[in-house]
Amino acid sequence: MMLVNPAPNPAFLRASGSALLVLVVLAASGAAAQAPNPTSAANPFFGSVTAHPASDEVLKLSLDDAISMGLRNNLGLKEVEANEKAIHGQENQAVQQFLPTITLTGDTGVYQHNLAALGFGPGEVAKFAKLLNMTSLAGFSEITRDDLTEGQVHYSQMLFSSPVIAAFKAARSAGNAAHFAKMSARGEVVQQVATAYLHAIAAASEVDNAKALEAEDQVLLNHAHDAHQAGIVANLDELRARVQLQAQQQIRIAQENALEKDLILLKREIGVDPGQKIVLTDPAPYGELALETPEEVRAVAFKNRQDYQNLLNQVDVYKGVRTAYRGQRLPSLSFGGYYGVSEVSGVGAHGNFVAQGTLSIPIFREASLRGDIDAAQAQLSAVNAQLADMRIHIDQQVRSALLDAEASSKLVEVARSNVDLATRALSDETDRVNAGVDDNLPLVTAQATLAAAQTNLVESLYRYNVSKLALARAAGVLEQQYRVYLGQ
């Protein structure tokens, strides 16, 4: 999302620069939150602030623990939260435009004055002397000196200014938009952390399957070796069993390496030192999801999607900016003044004050005002277009997520059936080999079929869980209901 700001009018900057600065910060935060590159340099959501240094103890980590740590330590979320605080700071500055400003000043000093430089030359002094019946100016010096001590209380307040009022409303809407941007960022963190956790679970399942098949291959190799020593089978069967075992060992090593890399990625996103040993305590979740209609999910999404609410508030922001520019045609009223006490050496102390109201009426700046209003209207039209596109985009995401979830569910059912069939086929073939009916070539084929079926089941279950997370994200309820969608 790209927000383009026109060059603001200098007078309006003086009146409501805080609100416009809010918009600039908001645009920057929105752009950073949608970077697609999977590196923390380009997308901070793939990084974190390390809150847990490595220790000798093994850290037991559930899915809830991982998500909670991600919400505390994820770098992208921290940046969005910092942007929200900055925007609220600018909002407070906009509030100050309505509040009275009171300052207290005091000073003391020695002053020397040149009366001639101030217009009191010899001729003027002589005139004053006649008025005062002074017969002589002997000893009169044009250079005077006095000691002055002052204390003053100053007060100022804006009583009415349409641009200031509109700018405050825009700043408040920008604060709301920043809040929804933060909530959207939290959903991004939950989805990424949960996906990384599920991927690590899938990798751990692959490792377990590889170890189980390796153990079976070791048993078959021992059986083939004993049979060959007894002269029951040919040496080829033993060689074939040994090759199968070593191939399975290679698969197991590769799967263990993949698991360690997945765990490092997970730790990177939740703020755990990459060297810390962790154990995932949650098994791969599985639960049937009662699929809703696209219309039902879309209605939930329009109510709960934070990015949609963000755009709605951005519409209010730009409406406020347009109103602020229009309000520059109206008069503004302010009040200010001070009360102070001045003490001059040899004269004594005396109070003094000023109380004044200022009414400012713009006479003619029509060309500039129309240009500002047109630019603000262009921005508002652009955001309205984005909002209309967002409605279509949400409908597209909801329908795609529902299709993925339904298809993934069917793939899991088929994969489970394939595992059951491959297990039965392997059991039957093992019995045939033990009975001496077949050599171990069909047995090796059956083992490979079972391994492929188990891998396919793990991958299908992972994709099903990820599709359910995507559906919850499309509906805008991921952070609150991710366990419900995962069936936990």
PyMOL commands that set and color helices and strands:
alter all, ss='L'
color gray80, all
select helices_A, chain A and resi 10-32+44-46+63-73+75-96+122-131+162-229+235-270+294-304+306-329+366-434+441-475+478-486
alter helices_A, ss='H'
color red, helices_A
select strands_A, chain A and resi 59-61+101-114+143-160+278-280+332-344+348-360
alter strands_A, ss='S'
color yellow, strands_A
deselect
rebuild
show_as cartoon
